[in-house]
Amino acid sequence: MLDILLQHTDFVVINKPAGLSVHRDQAERGLTETLAHQLGLPQVWLVHRLDKPTSGVLLLALNAQAASELAQVFANREAAKTYLALSDRKPAKKQGWIKGDMVRSRQSAWKLTRSMENPAQTRFTSQSAGTGRRLFVLQPLTGKTHQLRVAMKSIGSPIIGDTLYGGTPADRLYLHAWRLSFPFRGEVYRVEAPPGDAWPLPADG
């Protein structure tokens, strides 16, 4: 059973577990099929995406009209997303902006460049999370593939479990979509997904 954080007549917000693909994987049933079955509906619509290894807040529409409206909200950058990430490497800077164009690197990886033609933009803060670990609060302004993973690598702090980008191997990728706020038909909705006991939380909550 998927963990439902908020259910509305037009959409649902879930806490996606790490390791579950939003699309069907070979023999696996995809997340949208699983959720539709759980809700007793013929179909649900993805509004945005999370990488398979990323956990946290995921918004799905329950009808085609809502899907179209919510997709426009994301296209217009009216949705605000906040992620948590853990690293065991000290960053080049403790807070600020990470900006730059993203280009294909090796295999399925990306890299950040100094050019600014269509840059990925991420604001971040960080704090100590106990011996040898640091907690990052990431707020992406753009929504590019692997944006946060590439951003973390670029400041010298690849995410724990992110071996594609040089992170220390672990039981999972320690990247979690923590909070999402978005407008819909005159109201603003704010949803938070608890990251689990293995995660520290920011000091300011």
Protein Blocks (a to p, Z undefined) as FASTA:
>chain_A
ZZdfbdcfkbccddddehiafbdchjbccfklmmmmmnopabdcdfbdcdfklgcjdddd
fbfklmmmmmmmmmnopaccddddddfbdcfbfbdcddddddddehjbccddfbffbccd
dddddddebehiacdddddfbdcehklmmmmmmnopacehilmnopacdfbdcdddfbdc
ddeehiacdddddebjkbccdfkZZ
